Amino acid sequence: MEISGFSDNRLSVEVISRSLSRGALCVSLFILISLNGFAASEEVELDARLNELSKSARWHSLLQLNAEKPLNTKTDLYINNNTNPLEQLKLTYQLFTTNDQAACRYPARARLLAETLSLEFKNLFPSKCVAYETYVNNFPVDNFHLIYTSENVTQASSMMGHIMLRADGVNSDGHLVQHGVTFFTELEGINVPKIMWQSLVSGKEGIFQIAPYAPFVDHYVNNEQRNVYEYQLILTDADRIMLRDAIWEFGQSQSAYFFHTYNCATVTQALLGVIAPTISPHKGQWLTPLDVLKAADSAHFLADARLRSSIEWRLQLLNRLIDSDHAKRIKDDIVSGRVPQINSTSQRKRVFEYHFASAYYDYQLSLDSQDKTYIKVPRLEFDKENQMYKETSIDIGQFKNPLRTPKDGQIHIGLDYNDNIEKGAVFFRAFPVNNSLYDDNREFYGENTLILSDLQFRLDQDGDVLFDHFKLYQMQTISDFEADFRRLSSSFSISAERRINQNGIAKVTGIVSGGLGLSKVFSTKAGIYGLAKVSAGVREGIYAIAEPEFGAYFYVGDTKFIGKTILRYNGFNHREWQFETQLSAVHFVKDDFSISLELTQVTNVRNNPLQVGMRAIFAI
């Protein structure tokens, strides 16, 4: 872990040592008296206190345990690799009595022990802790913020977002500094199978970083065009100190990164759990950034929020709030070096037009060009003419709010009937991470799809259990192809699924698919798309499949209608065309429950099987 400050604060120091000094020859007499001063008659009370602490949620969060099992087995977080909470506490206690540098390595553990045994915390530090003291001086914690980075409108793989902490305060040099605290890994190369294997099975190198906050924001907002939501945490002084020390302890260790079980959300939740055990959404196999954010909100730990929005996000949102001809005129004026006029008949629309023009000026100035005088001079005149709107603001929260997004996991239970085989079935579907075209995405920017580990099977009327599909990974973006940004829509998936062949019989096929296309998003409630998709099928050999896809969606109240057509050629290596049409209506009854009606027909040269169904969808 590296601590580095802003360059103008003249701070850049490596403060973390990854090894604990074992060469200390002198152990403080005071700490021996403090910790070993219990008479024989008091040993029972000591054991009872340690046993009670070992069962506490705070101790388990500090050790990153779930049901006394480590969240990550590939870590050196534990003394002697012992993950039993009581044994780890006893080892910590023993280390404190035999090594005068122990508290320098484990200050958060020292605080919990001091609270439990009614000791003075400072007496657990018999010798000078150079690295820890440097960390404390350079990492002030006057305030903490929980930072949520939303999805990238062009990358569905970012749909889960990212979560981290921010610490603000005045350091020992008297400078106001902000540091980001984050856990991540680096995904490099184009070997997708290797990356997926490492991310899901073997583990990738985890990087725990404390660094100046400003570059984080600049990267997410300007480079990746993602929005950053900053929520101030409601904490006591003692909470902030404990959280600071927990961050230090975790930074001393090295842990592998797993995309689904040990990621930025896992680490952030574990750190917060040390001070607030109620911020514990779940510690199962999947934990997402939104889980942590919503859990903190439910536990009433979130105070004021601030949104740092990307230019593209602001432009595309505001473009939908003003008349299209006004938007075009404003953009033409700015590009031509003219001062745009704000002249809508509605006061509300004039405010929107002003902010749209300001955002478009910012966008033009952000582009790489040598001479921007033709933009800068009219911009000054524009600001002068529209002083009355300068202090206005738009509550973006009424349009997009991550706290109002659907839960990430889902369970589906449904019925369907296939007229070709004249059979009905009950089906069950579950996935821990899901966001798709069939969900309520009005709180997201676009109708993106991200599905992980999607399993569906069915029980037919004859009592046979049949496999429907397993989608290891599926993503799809529906990005509005505007003249300014020219974003392409895209898709990629890896799955095994039953597909209807040329004889109307469902057969299991392995599929790896990818595609690019164009989309038109008319508003937050309607859009159309087209994707040129190419797939590789695996069944009795490997063969290529062409399957362009066209679709549309729109909302009417709390009901969403989706239709799509897939033109599939060589679906089973038989060089024949299939036309698959799907129509769905999903009604969002409440936040965690919806129902849908579905119709699917596959047309080919021999028959036209029709399948109708309905399902209940439970968010988990």
PALUM-258806 format. One record per residue (C-alpha): residue in three letters; x, y, z. Coordinates in pm, whole numbers, plus 50000, padded with zeros to 5 digits. Each point is the difference from the previous one (the first is absolute). Example, Ala and Ser with C-alpha at 12.3 -4.5 7.8 and 13.67 -1.06 7.14 Angstrom:
% residues 2
{site ALA; {51230; 49550; 50780}};
{site SER; {50137; 50344; 49934}};
This chain:
% residues 620
{site MET; {50000; 50000; 50000}};
{site GLU; {50131; 50340; 49909}};
{site ILE; {49916; 50334; 50155}};
{site SER; {50064; 50296; 49776}};
{site GLY; {49881; 50356; 50033}};
{site PHE; {49933; 50280; 49758}};
{site SER; {50317; 50129; 49841}};
{site ASP; {49936; 50356; 50116}};
{site ASN; {49986; 49876; 50357}};
{site ARG; {50354; 49869; 49971}};
{site LEU; {49905; 49655; 50124}};
{site SER; {50107; 49678; 49833}};
{site VAL; {50112; 49730; 50238}};
{site GLU; {49986; 49622; 50008}};
{site VAL; {49866; 49922; 50342}};
{site ILE; {49900; 49639; 50003}};
{site SER; {50228; 49724; 50113}};
{site ARG; {49877; 49650; 49918}};
{site SER; {50198; 49823; 50266}};
{site LEU; {49982; 50013; 50377}};
{site SER; {50331; 50037; 50178}};
{site ARG; {50079; 49686; 50193}};
{site GLY; {50338; 50113; 50121}};
{site ALA; {49887; 50210; 50292}};
{site LEU; {50212; 49900; 50300}};
{site CYS; {49840; 50227; 50256}};
{site VAL; {49634; 49962; 50090}};
{site SER; {49840; 50280; 50197}};
{site LEU; {49949; 49916; 50363}};
{site PHE; {49689; 50218; 50002}};
{site ILE; {49820; 49805; 49730}};
{site LEU; {50080; 49674; 50179}};
{site ILE; {49847; 50142; 50315}};
{site SER; {49699; 50132; 49806}};
{site LEU; {49920; 49679; 49817}};
{site ASN; {50136; 49734; 50233}};
{site GLY; {49907; 50171; 50323}};
{site PHE; {49702; 49778; 50058}};
{site ALA; {50033; 49781; 50305}};
{site ALA; {49923; 49632; 49973}};
{site SER; {49653; 50071; 50136}};
{site GLU; {49947; 50250; 49718}};
{site GLU; {50098; 49765; 49716}};
{site VAL; {49647; 49873; 49975}};
{site GLU; {49871; 50356; 49954}};
{site LEU; {50272; 50066; 49739}};
{site ASP; {49901; 49689; 49805}};
{site ALA; {49635; 50103; 50018}};
{site ARG; {50073; 50349; 49865}};
{site LEU; {50214; 49866; 49717}};
{site ASN; {49736; 49742; 49915}};
{site GLU; {49733; 50271; 49989}};
{site LEU; {50213; 50223; 49772}};
{site SER; {50076; 49706; 49768}};
{site LYS; {49626; 49959; 49936}};
{site SER; {49934; 50368; 49927}};
{site ALA; {49903; 50120; 49653}};
{site ARG; {50272; 50266; 50012}};
{site TRP; {50272; 49742; 50059}};
{site HIS; {49867; 49781; 49722}};
{site SER; {49989; 50298; 49760}};
{site LEU; {50357; 50093; 50091}};
{site LEU; {50106; 49641; 49924}};
{site GLN; {49772; 49993; 49692}};
{site LEU; {49815; 49689; 50114}};
{site ASN; {49657; 49873; 49905}};
{site ALA; {49857; 49728; 50227}};
{site GLU; {50354; 49964; 50136}};
{site LYS; {50131; 49929; 49649}};
{site PRO; {50236; 50239; 49818}};
{site LEU; {49853; 50199; 49711}};
{site ASN; {50328; 49943; 49820}};
{site THR; {50230; 49702; 50053}};
{site LYS; {50277; 50154; 49789}};
{site THR; {50112; 50265; 50246}};
{site ASP; {50269; 50046; 50264}};
{site LEU; {49766; 50196; 50228}};
{site TYR; {50015; 49743; 50282}};
{site ILE; {50272; 49929; 50255}};
{site ASN; {50136; 49650; 49934}};
{site ASN; {49724; 49962; 49736}};
{site ASN; {49757; 49910; 50278}};
{site THR; {49650; 50116; 49906}};
{site ASN; {49818; 49888; 50315}};
{site PRO; {49876; 50326; 50158}};
{site LEU; {50078; 49900; 50361}};
{site GLU; {50337; 49848; 49918}};
{site GLN; {50091; 50305; 49790}};
{site LEU; {49910; 50223; 50296}};
{site LYS; {50213; 49792; 50235}};
{site LEU; {50290; 50017; 49755}};
{site THR; {49957; 50377; 49981}};
{site TYR; {49994; 50027; 50379}};
{site GLN; {50310; 49783; 50026}};
{site LEU; {50180; 50203; 49734}};
{site PHE; {49926; 50322; 50189}};
{site THR; {50161; 49857; 50313}};
{site THR; {50316; 49882; 49824}};
{site ASN; {50069; 50254; 49727}};
{site ASP; {50014; 50374; 50060}};
{site GLN; {49926; 50073; 49632}};
{site ALA; {49677; 49796; 49988}};
{site ALA; {49766; 50295; 50051}};
{site CYS; {50181; 50185; 49721}};
{site ARG; {49890; 49724; 49763}};
{site TYR; {49654; 49949; 50151}};
{site PRO; {49872; 50332; 50142}};
{site ALA; {49631; 49916; 49934}};
{site ARG; {50037; 49672; 50189}};
{site ALA; {50175; 50194; 50276}};
{site ARG; {49701; 50236; 50029}};
{site LEU; {49753; 49714; 50026}};
{site LEU; {50217; 49830; 50263}};
{site ALA; {50034; 50326; 50193}};
{site GLU; {49621; 50043; 50003}};
{site THR; {49941; 49640; 50106}};
{site LEU; {50263; 49987; 50275}};
{site SER; {49950; 50362; 50117}};
{site LEU; {50359; 50096; 49916}};
{site GLU; {50152; 50327; 49887}};
{site PHE; {50051; 49974; 49625}};
{site LYS; {50326; 50196; 50006}};
{site ASN; {50148; 49753; 50250}};
{site LEU; {49989; 49732; 49732}};
{site PHE; {50269; 50191; 49806}};
{site PRO; {50319; 49959; 50207}};
{site SER; {50228; 50093; 49709}};
{site LYS; {49990; 50258; 49723}};
{site CYS; {49801; 49903; 49689}};
{site VAL; {50171; 50200; 49726}};
{site ALA; {49801; 49872; 49702}};
{site TYR; {49662; 50006; 50179}};
{site GLU; {50060; 50352; 50137}};
{site THR; {50097; 50123; 49654}};
{site TYR; {49678; 49849; 49867}};
{site VAL; {49792; 50173; 50270}};
{site ASN; {50166; 50336; 49932}};
{site ASN; {49952; 49977; 49624}};
{site PHE; {49655; 49838; 49993}};
{site PRO; {49765; 50232; 50195}};
{site VAL; {49646; 49877; 50056}};
{site ASP; {49794; 50302; 50098}};
{site ASN; {49726; 49860; 49771}};
{site PHE; {49931; 49683; 49807}};
{site HIS; {49790; 49967; 49685}};
{site LEU; {49862; 49691; 49831}};
{site ILE; {50066; 50034; 49626}};
{site TYR; {49789; 49820; 49742}};
{site THR; {50107; 50009; 49636}};
{site SER; {49709; 49921; 49774}};
{site GLU; {49984; 49804; 49678}};
{site ASN; {50178; 50106; 49684}};
{site VAL; {49730; 50062; 49738}};
{site THR; {50215; 49827; 49737}};
{site GLN; {50127; 49705; 50205}};
{site ALA; {49749; 49757; 50147}};
{site SER; {50284; 49828; 50186}};
{site SER; {50001; 50306; 50228}};
{site MET; {49630; 49962; 50080}};
{site MET; {50076; 49897; 50359}};
{site GLY; {50199; 50322; 50043}};
{site HIS; {50284; 50048; 50246}};
{site ILE; {50006; 50093; 50367}};
{site MET; {50275; 50146; 50217}};
{site LEU; {50063; 50232; 50294}};
{site ARG; {50125; 50357; 50013}};
{site ALA; {50173; 50156; 50301}};
{site ASP; {50023; 50378; 50041}};
{site GLY; {50195; 50207; 50248}};
{site VAL; {50292; 50225; 50086}};
{site ASN; {50332; 49817; 50012}};
{site SER; {50294; 50064; 50231}};
{site ASP; {50134; 50262; 49759}};
{site GLY; {49678; 50199; 50026}};
{site HIS; {49877; 49912; 49650}};
{site LEU; {49644; 49898; 49922}};
{site VAL; {50022; 49667; 49816}};
{site GLN; {49762; 49737; 49862}};
{site HIS; {50096; 49637; 49955}};
{site GLY; {49819; 49719; 49824}};
{site VAL; {50008; 49652; 50153}};
{site THR; {49933; 49727; 49745}};
{site PHE; {50050; 49633; 49920}};
{site PHE; {50022; 49880; 49640}};
{site THR; {50194; 49792; 49751}};
{site GLU; {50142; 50070; 49657}};
{site LEU; {49844; 49830; 49699}};
{site GLU; {50260; 49997; 49727}};
{site GLY; {50033; 49813; 49676}};
{site ILE; {49752; 49850; 49756}};
{site ASN; {50001; 49641; 50125}};
{site VAL; {49638; 50000; 50123}};
{site PRO; {49993; 49635; 50122}};
{site LYS; {50315; 50055; 50206}};
{site ILE; {49865; 50322; 50150}};
{site MET; {49670; 49833; 50089}};
{site TRP; {50178; 49699; 50154}};
{site GLN; {50219; 50221; 50214}};
{site SER; {49715; 50234; 50096}};
{site LEU; {49757; 49721; 50093}};
{site VAL; {50212; 49700; 50103}};
{site SER; {50372; 50044; 50066}};
{site GLY; {49992; 50366; 50105}};
{site LYS; {50178; 50305; 49867}};
{site GLU; {50241; 50226; 50185}};
{site GLY; {49797; 50230; 50223}};
{site ILE; {50115; 50361; 50024}};
{site PHE; {49908; 50197; 50313}};
{site GLN; {50080; 50364; 49946}};
{site ILE; {49988; 50324; 50192}};
{site ALA; {50068; 50289; 49766}};
{site PRO; {49891; 50359; 49931}};
{site TYR; {49630; 50005; 49923}};
{site ALA; {50002; 50250; 49713}};
{site PRO; {50160; 49763; 49744}};
{site PHE; {49736; 49736; 50078}};
{site VAL; {49721; 50246; 49920}};
{site ASP; {50174; 50128; 49689}};
{site HIS; {50045; 49645; 49868}};
{site TYR; {49641; 49892; 50059}};
{site VAL; {49827; 50322; 49897}};
{site ASN; {50216; 50114; 49709}};
{site ASN; {50170; 49687; 49868}};
{site GLU; {49726; 49742; 50053}};
{site GLN; {49703; 50240; 49994}};
{site ARG; {49853; 49857; 50320}};
{site ASN; {49815; 50185; 50273}};
{site VAL; {50141; 50016; 50352}};
{site TYR; {49761; 50024; 50297}};
{site GLU; {50159; 50120; 50325}};
{site TYR; {49811; 49925; 50323}};
{site GLN; {50128; 50140; 50327}};
{site LEU; {50002; 49736; 50274}};
{site ILE; {49847; 50080; 50338}};
{site LEU; {50273; 49886; 50239}};
{site THR; {50123; 50086; 50348}};
{site ASP; {50360; 50102; 50067}};
{site ALA; {50067; 49653; 50141}};
{site ASP; {49851; 49841; 49688}};
{site ARG; {50229; 50197; 49771}};
{site ILE; {50310; 49906; 50200}};
{site MET; {49903; 49633; 50003}};
{site LEU; {49930; 50005; 49626}};
{site ARG; {50338; 50165; 49939}};
{site ASP; {50174; 49726; 50197}};
{site ALA; {49805; 49723; 49825}};
{site ILE; {50110; 50143; 49665}};
{site TRP; {50361; 49993; 50120}};
{site GLU; {49973; 49637; 50111}};
{site PHE; {49851; 49884; 49673}};
{site GLY; {50268; 50191; 49811}};
{site GLN; {50267; 49790; 50172}};
{site SER; {49868; 49683; 49839}};
{site GLN; {49984; 49868; 49646}};
{site SER; {49673; 49848; 49875}};
{site ALA; {49897; 49849; 49668}};
{site TYR; {49716; 50160; 49804}};
{site PHE; {49695; 49799; 49889}};
{site PHE; {49745; 50169; 49777}};
{site HIS; {49699; 49838; 50165}};
{site THR; {50100; 49925; 50361}};
{site TYR; {50275; 50242; 50101}};
{site ASN; {49996; 50338; 49834}};
{site CYS; {49971; 50369; 50077}};
{site ALA; {49658; 49947; 50161}};
{site THR; {50123; 49716; 50223}};
{site VAL; {50294; 50198; 50135}};
{site THR; {49804; 50325; 50046}};
{site GLN; {49719; 49819; 50183}};
{site ALA; {50249; 49820; 50226}};
{site LEU; {50172; 50330; 50088}};
{site LEU; {49669; 50167; 50079}};
{site GLY; {49890; 49697; 50200}};
{site VAL; {50279; 50062; 50251}};
{site ILE; {49825; 50320; 50111}};
{site ALA; {49643; 49930; 49892}};
{site PRO; {49901; 49630; 50010}};
{site THR; {49651; 50099; 49881}};
{site ILE; {50150; 50083; 49658}};
{site SER; {49988; 49637; 49906}};
{site PRO; {49776; 49933; 49698}};
{site HIS; {50119; 49642; 49964}};
{site LYS; {50327; 49817; 49983}};
{site GLY; {49905; 49723; 49763}};
{site GLN; {50161; 49910; 49674}};
{site TRP; {49914; 50332; 49838}};
{site LEU; {50026; 50353; 50131}};
{site THR; {49970; 50301; 49771}};
{site PRO; {50081; 50370; 50050}};
{site LEU; {49629; 50084; 49998}};
{site ASP; {49943; 49746; 50279}};
{site VAL; {50247; 50185; 50220}};
{site LEU; {49862; 50343; 49909}};
{site LYS; {49641; 49899; 50069}};
{site ALA; {50094; 49827; 50326}};
{site ALA; {50175; 50318; 50121}};
{site ASP; {49692; 50200; 49906}};
{site SER; {49764; 49758; 50177}};
{site ALA; {50218; 50021; 50312}};
{site HIS; {49971; 50383; 49985}};
{site PHE; {50374; 50058; 49959}};
{site LEU; {49972; 50218; 49689}};
{site ALA; {49970; 50376; 50031}};
{site ASP; {50037; 50261; 49726}};
{site ALA; {50073; 49878; 49648}};
{site ARG; {50177; 50163; 49708}};
{site LEU; {49997; 49893; 49637}};
{site ARG; {50298; 50050; 49771}};
{site SER; {49855; 49929; 49657}};
{site SER; {50182; 49942; 49675}};
{site ILE; {49955; 50244; 49713}};
{site GLU; {49852; 49740; 49768}};
{site TRP; {49752; 49883; 50264}};
{site ARG; {49886; 50358; 50070}};
{site LEU; {49969; 50079; 49631}};
{site GLN; {49796; 49696; 49914}};
{site LEU; {49773; 50041; 50301}};
{site LEU; {49939; 50372; 49936}};
{site ASN; {49952; 49934; 49631}};
{site ARG; {49694; 49795; 50094}};
{site LEU; {49860; 50280; 50216}};
{site ILE; {49988; 50270; 49729}};
{site ASP; {49843; 50020; 49655}};
{site SER; {50206; 49822; 49735}};
{site ASP; {49999; 50299; 49763}};
{site HIS; {50124; 50226; 50282}};
{site ALA; {50277; 49755; 50082}};
{site LYS; {50110; 49989; 49637}};
{site ARG; {49997; 50381; 49972}};
{site ILE; {50206; 50041; 50318}};
{site LYS; {50261; 49750; 49882}};
{site ASP; {50019; 50155; 49652}};
{site ASP; {50048; 50347; 50150}};
{site ILE; {50279; 49887; 50231}};
{site VAL; {50188; 49806; 49732}};
{site SER; {49966; 50299; 49761}};
{site GLY; {50136; 50245; 50257}};
{site ARG; {49665; 50175; 50055}};
{site VAL; {49852; 50072; 50342}};
{site PRO; {49697; 49771; 50046}};
{site GLN; {49673; 50160; 50104}};
{site ILE; {49797; 49866; 50291}};
{site ASN; {49645; 50082; 49893}};
{site SER; {49765; 49716; 50093}};
{site THR; {49653; 50117; 50104}};
{site SER; {50022; 49794; 50321}};
{site GLN; {50215; 50124; 50291}};
{site ARG; {50079; 49639; 50091}};
{site LYS; {50107; 49920; 49644}};
{site ARG; {50217; 50313; 49989}};
{site VAL; {50189; 49874; 50306}};
{site PHE; {50047; 49663; 49829}};
{site GLU; {50118; 50171; 49680}};
{site TYR; {50252; 50212; 50191}};
{site HIS; {50153; 49694; 50168}};
{site PHE; {49994; 49808; 49672}};
{site ALA; {50189; 50281; 49826}};
{site SER; {50251; 50022; 50288}};
{site ALA; {50058; 49625; 49984}};
{site TYR; {50045; 50013; 49624}};
{site TYR; {50253; 50282; 50037}};
{site ASP; {50187; 49781; 50252}};
{site TYR; {49986; 49708; 49760}};
{site GLN; {50139; 50202; 49708}};
{site LEU; {50279; 50136; 50219}};
{site SER; {50090; 49646; 50107}};
{site LEU; {50062; 49890; 49641}};
{site ASP; {50352; 49990; 49865}};
{site SER; {50043; 50301; 49773}};
{site GLN; {50268; 50264; 49960}};
{site ASP; {49792; 50318; 49989}};
{site LYS; {49707; 50031; 50240}};
{site THR; {49971; 50379; 49985}};
{site TYR; {49683; 49971; 49794}};
{site ILE; {49849; 49815; 50298}};
{site LYS; {50148; 50192; 50293}};
{site VAL; {49907; 50353; 49887}};
{site PRO; {49630; 49925; 49928}};
{site ARG; {49989; 49802; 50327}};
{site LEU; {50087; 50312; 50196}};
{site GLU; {49729; 50194; 49819}};
{site PHE; {49752; 49718; 50058}};
{site ASP; {50069; 49997; 50375}};
{site LYS; {49965; 50379; 50014}};
{site GLU; {49664; 49995; 49822}};
{site ASN; {49862; 49723; 50223}};
{site GLN; {50109; 50109; 50346}};
{site MET; {49647; 49939; 50130}};
{site TYR; {50037; 49625; 49940}};
{site LYS; {50353; 49960; 50132}};
{site GLU; {49893; 49928; 50357}};
{site THR; {49727; 49756; 49899}};
{site SER; {50047; 49629; 50039}};
{site ILE; {49823; 49682; 49896}};
{site ASP; {49923; 49730; 50252}};
{site ILE; {50142; 49706; 49810}};
{site GLY; {49878; 49773; 50278}};
{site GLN; {49646; 50030; 49870}};
{site PHE; {50116; 49841; 49674}};
{site LYS; {50265; 49744; 50101}};
{site ASN; {50067; 49867; 50349}};
{site PRO; {50206; 49686; 50066}};
{site LEU; {49816; 49946; 50329}};
{site ARG; {49680; 49945; 49802}};
{site THR; {50142; 49741; 49759}};
{site PRO; {49873; 49638; 50014}};
{site LYS; {50178; 49739; 50207}};
{site ASP; {50275; 49812; 49820}};
{site GLY; {49885; 49642; 50051}};
{site GLN; {49680; 49836; 49877}};
{site ILE; {49798; 49680; 50023}};
{site HIS; {49740; 49916; 49733}};
{site ILE; {49720; 49744; 50030}};
{site GLY; {49770; 49949; 49704}};
{site LEU; {49781; 49788; 49775}};
{site ASP; {50017; 49953; 49624}};
{site TYR; {49844; 49790; 49728}};
{site ASN; {50150; 49890; 49666}};
{site ASP; {49744; 49918; 49732}};
{site ASN; {50249; 49800; 49791}};
{site ILE; {50051; 49731; 50264}};
{site GLU; {49667; 50076; 50166}};
{site LYS; {50153; 50012; 50345}};
{site GLY; {49997; 50244; 50286}};
{site ALA; {50271; 50047; 50259}};
{site VAL; {50091; 50178; 50321}};
{site PHE; {50336; 50176; 49978}};
{site PHE; {50237; 50145; 50254}};
{site ARG; {50269; 50257; 49930}};
{site ALA; {50255; 50161; 50234}};
{site PHE; {50294; 50232; 49964}};
{site PRO; {50194; 50193; 50264}};
{site VAL; {50078; 50292; 49769}};
{site ASN; {49746; 50113; 49745}};
{site ASN; {49914; 50313; 49812}};
{site SER; {49835; 49960; 49663}};
{site LEU; {49766; 50145; 49743}};
{site TYR; {49714; 49838; 50191}};
{site ASP; {50068; 50195; 50322}};
{site ASP; {49894; 50343; 50118}};
{site ASN; {50297; 50206; 49882}};
{site ARG; {49854; 50347; 50036}};
{site GLU; {50253; 50082; 50273}};
{site PHE; {50289; 49895; 49777}};
{site TYR; {50109; 50209; 49705}};
{site GLY; {49939; 49733; 49739}};
{site GLU; {49845; 49660; 49942}};
{site ASN; {50320; 49807; 50055}};
{site THR; {50026; 49631; 50084}};
{site LEU; {50237; 49827; 50240}};
{site ILE; {49922; 49643; 50107}};
{site LEU; {50230; 49764; 50189}};
{site SER; {49945; 49630; 50077}};
{site ASP; {49644; 49985; 49869}};
{site LEU; {49852; 49650; 50046}};
{site GLN; {49657; 49882; 49885}};
{site PHE; {49842; 49655; 50003}};
{site ARG; {49646; 49866; 49969}};
{site LEU; {49772; 49724; 50119}};
{site ASP; {49765; 49889; 49722}};
{site GLN; {49658; 49840; 50037}};
{site ASP; {50152; 49653; 49963}};
{site GLY; {50216; 50057; 50306}};
{site ASP; {50325; 50039; 49805}};
{site VAL; {50255; 50257; 50120}};
{site LEU; {50152; 50180; 49701}};
{site PHE; {50293; 50238; 49975}};
{site ASP; {49913; 50328; 49826}};
{site HIS; {50316; 50208; 50015}};
{site PHE; {50304; 50110; 50195}};
{site LYS; {50133; 50343; 49905}};
{site LEU; {50340; 50050; 50152}};
{site TYR; {50027; 50357; 49879}};
{site GLN; {49777; 50222; 49789}};
{site MET; {50029; 50371; 49927}};
{site GLN; {49827; 50234; 49761}};
{site THR; {50006; 50377; 49965}};
{site ILE; {49736; 50213; 49836}};
{site SER; {50189; 50324; 49943}};
{site ASP; {49834; 50282; 49810}};
{site PHE; {50196; 50059; 49680}};
{site GLU; {50005; 50380; 49994}};
{site ALA; {50201; 50214; 49762}};
{site ASP; {50205; 50141; 50289}};
{site PHE; {50115; 49675; 50161}};
{site ARG; {49941; 49726; 49740}};
{site ARG; {49977; 49724; 50259}};
{site LEU; {49942; 49651; 49864}};
{site SER; {49778; 49752; 50181}};
{site SER; {50159; 49663; 50073}};
{site SER; {49939; 49653; 50137}};
{site PHE; {50200; 49701; 50123}};
{site SER; {49895; 49676; 50169}};
{site ILE; {50123; 49653; 50099}};
{site SER; {49730; 49741; 50063}};
{site ALA; {49861; 49650; 49962}};
{site GLU; {49633; 50002; 49906}};
{site ARG; {49720; 49798; 49849}};
{site ARG; {49910; 50130; 49657}};
{site ILE; {49728; 49883; 49765}};
{site ASN; {50153; 49831; 49696}};
{site GLN; {49869; 49974; 49644}};
{site ASN; {49766; 49716; 50105}};
{site GLY; {49845; 50198; 50286}};
{site ILE; {50187; 49798; 50265}};
{site ALA; {50198; 50173; 50277}};
{site LYS; {50365; 49900; 50019}};
{site VAL; {50275; 50121; 50237}};
{site THR; {50270; 50201; 49822}};
{site GLY; {50307; 50186; 50119}};
{site ILE; {50002; 50359; 49875}};
{site VAL; {50263; 50276; 49999}};
{site SER; {49851; 50311; 49843}};
{site GLY; {50097; 50360; 49929}};
{site GLY; {49869; 50291; 49798}};
{site LEU; {49996; 50371; 49923}};
{site GLY; {49715; 50225; 49893}};
{site LEU; {49811; 50327; 50013}};
{site SER; {49729; 50122; 50235}};
{site LYS; {49766; 50294; 50027}};
{site VAL; {49886; 50097; 50347}};
{site PHE; {49702; 50232; 49974}};
{site SER; {49962; 50062; 50374}};
{site THR; {50049; 49823; 50331}};
{site LYS; {49686; 49805; 49908}};
{site ALA; {50050; 49885; 49640}};
{site GLY; {50266; 49886; 49756}};
{site ILE; {50087; 49771; 49709}};
{site TYR; {50317; 49810; 49913}};
{site GLY; {50160; 49775; 49743}};
{site LEU; {50300; 49770; 50050}};
{site ALA; {50207; 49810; 49744}};
{site LYS; {50082; 49691; 50205}};
{site VAL; {50228; 49711; 49913}};
{site SER; {50021; 49688; 50216}};
{site ALA; {50196; 49680; 50029}};
{site GLY; {49785; 49694; 50069}};
{site VAL; {50138; 49690; 50170}};
{site ARG; {49804; 49678; 49943}};
{site GLU; {50161; 49705; 49828}};
{site GLY; {50265; 50240; 49875}};
{site ILE; {50048; 50375; 49980}};
{site TYR; {49816; 50208; 49742}};
{site ALA; {49924; 50367; 49928}};
{site ILE; {49656; 50153; 50042}};
{site ALA; {49874; 50331; 49862}};
{site GLU; {49720; 50144; 50213}};
{site PRO; {49926; 50372; 49957}};
{site GLU; {49757; 50130; 50262}};
{site PHE; {49751; 50288; 49994}};
{site GLY; {49799; 50121; 50296}};
{site ALA; {49797; 50276; 50161}};
{site TYR; {49870; 50087; 50346}};
{site PHE; {49774; 50256; 50160}};
{site TYR; {49844; 50070; 50340}};
{site VAL; {49636; 50078; 50068}};
{site GLY; {49967; 50088; 50365}};
{site ASP; {50151; 49713; 50198}};
{site THR; {49974; 49755; 49711}};
{site LYS; {50277; 49937; 49751}};
{site PHE; {49948; 49854; 49654}};
{site ILE; {50290; 49831; 49819}};
{site GLY; {50012; 49850; 49654}};
{site LYS; {50289; 49853; 49807}};
{site THR; {50066; 49790; 49690}};
{site ILE; {50305; 49784; 49939}};
{site LEU; {50085; 49889; 49645}};
{site ARG; {50211; 49688; 50051}};
{site TYR; {50194; 49822; 49726}};
{site ASN; {50175; 49666; 50050}};
{site GLY; {49877; 49970; 50355}};
{site PHE; {50073; 49625; 50015}};
{site ASN; {50254; 49980; 49719}};
{site HIS; {49724; 49921; 49747}};
{site ARG; {50024; 50317; 49790}};
{site GLU; {49639; 50094; 50048}};
{site TRP; {49829; 50319; 50115}};
{site GLN; {49796; 50038; 50318}};
{site PHE; {49792; 50301; 50101}};
{site GLU; {49951; 50032; 50375}};
{site THR; {49755; 50260; 50129}};
{site GLN; {49956; 50085; 50368}};
{site LEU; {49733; 50227; 50148}};
{site SER; {49988; 50079; 50372}};
{site ALA; {49806; 50220; 50240}};
{site VAL; {50148; 50049; 50347}};
{site HIS; {49799; 50171; 50273}};
{site PHE; {50201; 50133; 50294}};
{site VAL; {49766; 49938; 50293}};
{site LYS; {50244; 50132; 50261}};
{site ASP; {50373; 50044; 50050}};
{site ASP; {50076; 49632; 50055}};
{site PHE; {49720; 49831; 49805}};
{site SER; {49878; 49999; 49641}};
{site ILE; {49804; 49774; 49766}};
{site SER; {50040; 49943; 49628}};
{site LEU; {49811; 49849; 49707}};
{site GLU; {50204; 49863; 49710}};
{site LEU; {49949; 49865; 49651}};
{site THR; {50278; 49840; 49792}};
{site GLN; {49970; 49859; 49650}};
{site VAL; {50276; 49836; 49797}};
{site THR; {49924; 49984; 49628}};
{site ASN; {50194; 49772; 49767}};
{site VAL; {49942; 49795; 49684}};
{site ARG; {49825; 49708; 50178}};
{site ASN; {49788; 50133; 50284}};
{site ASN; {49923; 50303; 50208}};
{site PRO; {50011; 49905; 50371}};
{site LEU; {49828; 50252; 50226}};
{site GLN; {50074; 50032; 50371}};
{site VAL; {49800; 50209; 50244}};
{site GLY; {50083; 50055; 50364}};
{site MET; {49976; 50212; 50310}};
{site ARG; {50237; 50047; 50288}};
{site ALA; {50029; 50157; 50343}};
{site ILE; {50326; 50187; 50057}};
{site PHE; {50137; 50049; 50351}};
{site ALA; {50293; 50233; 50062}};
{site ILE; {50242; 49878; 50268}};
